[in-house]
């Protein structure tokens, strides 16, 4: 019997975190993501990557 579901990618993101934010920050994040046609996760990842690249 074959496995069902999405095939695994070699570069798949496997780690996850949970964050808490104010309602206002969540609203701003949601509005920004909608305006730029991105998911909130993608906005957070891009922002974090940019922040960390500047902190070297």
C-alpha positions as a Markdown table, in Angstrom:
| # | Residue | x | y | z |
|---|---|---|---|---|
| 1 | Unk | 0.0 | 0.0 | 0.0 |
| 2 | Unk | 1.4 | 3.4 | -0.9 |
| 3 | Unk | 1.5 | 6.4 | 1.4 |
| 4 | Unk | -1.0 | 9.1 | 1.0 |
| 5 | Unk | -0.4 | 12.8 | 1.3 |
| 6 | Unk | 2.0 | 15.4 | 0.1 |
| 7 | Unk | 5.5 | 14.2 | -0.9 |
| 8 | Unk | 8.3 | 15.4 | 1.4 |
| 9 | Unk | 10.7 | 18.1 | 0.3 |
| 10 | Unk | 14.4 | 18.0 | 1.2 |
| 11 | Unk | 14.2 | 21.7 | 2.2 |
| 12 | Unk | 10.9 | 21.6 | 4.0 |
| 13 | Unk | 10.5 | 23.7 | 7.1 |
| 14 | Unk | 10.3 | 21.3 | 10.1 |
| 15 | Unk | 10.7 | 23.6 | 13.1 |
| 16 | Unk | 7.9 | 25.7 | 14.5 |
| 17 | Unk | 7.4 | 28.2 | 17.2 |
| 18 | Unk | 4.4 | 29.9 | 18.8 |
| 19 | Unk | 4.3 | 33.6 | 19.6 |
| 20 | Unk | 1.9 | 35.8 | 21.5 |
| 21 | Unk | 1.2 | 39.3 | 20.3 |
| 22 | Unk | -1.2 | 42.1 | 21.1 |
| 23 | Unk | -4.4 | 42.4 | 19.2 |
| 24 | Unk | -3.1 | 45.6 | 17.6 |
| 25 | Unk | 0.1 | 43.8 | 16.3 |
| 26 | Unk | -2.0 | 40.9 | 15.0 |
| 27 | Unk | -4.3 | 43.4 | 13.2 |
| 28 | Unk | -1.3 | 45.2 | 11.6 |
| 29 | Unk | 0.3 | 41.9 | 10.6 |
| 30 | Unk | -3.0 | 40.6 | 9.1 |
| 31 | Unk | -3.6 | 43.9 | 7.2 |
| 32 | Unk | 0.0 | 43.9 | 5.8 |
| 33 | Unk | -0.2 | 40.3 | 4.7 |
| 34 | Unk | -3.5 | 40.8 | 3.0 |
| 35 | Unk | -2.3 | 44.0 | 1.2 |
| 36 | Unk | 0.8 | 42.2 | -0.1 |
| 37 | Unk | -1.0 | 38.9 | -0.8 |
| 38 | Unk | 1.2 | 36.9 | 1.6 |
| 39 | Unk | 0.4 | 34.7 | 4.5 |
| 40 | Unk | 1.1 | 36.0 | 8.0 |
| 41 | Unk | 3.6 | 33.2 | 8.4 |
| 42 | Unk | 5.5 | 34.4 | 5.2 |
| 43 | Unk | 5.5 | 38.0 | 6.5 |
| 44 | Unk | 6.9 | 36.9 | 9.9 |
| 45 | Unk | 9.5 | 34.6 | 8.3 |
| 46 | Unk | 10.7 | 37.3 | 5.9 |
| 47 | Unk | 10.8 | 39.9 | 8.6 |
| 48 | Unk | 12.8 | 37.6 | 11.0 |
| 49 | Unk | 15.3 | 36.6 | 8.3 |
| 50 | Unk | 15.8 | 40.3 | 7.4 |
| 51 | Unk | 16.3 | 41.2 | 11.1 |
| 52 | Unk | 18.7 | 38.4 | 11.7 |
| 53 | Unk | 20.8 | 39.2 | 8.6 |
| 54 | Unk | 21.3 | 42.8 | 9.9 |
| 55 | Unk | 22.4 | 41.6 | 13.3 |
| 56 | Unk | 25.6 | 39.8 | 12.2 |
